[in-house]
Amino acid sequence: MNWTIIIIVGILAVSLLVFLIIRNQKDEAEFEKKQNNDYPKPKDEKDDSEIDEL
């Protein structure tokens, strides 16, 4: 009887661990995508250099 409980708890623990790893990878990918899109695009440096030369 004790082995049955230990096996069930072990399977549940491994399942939770796999679920958390998969969820973390998905959240990390979404976070990276959000950070890349939130970054302001740099201005065109060609326009800035013309002003500095005058």
Secondary structure by P-SEA (a helix, b strand, c coil): caaaaaaaaaaaaaaaaaaaaaaaaaaaaaaaaaaaaaccccccaaaaaaaaac
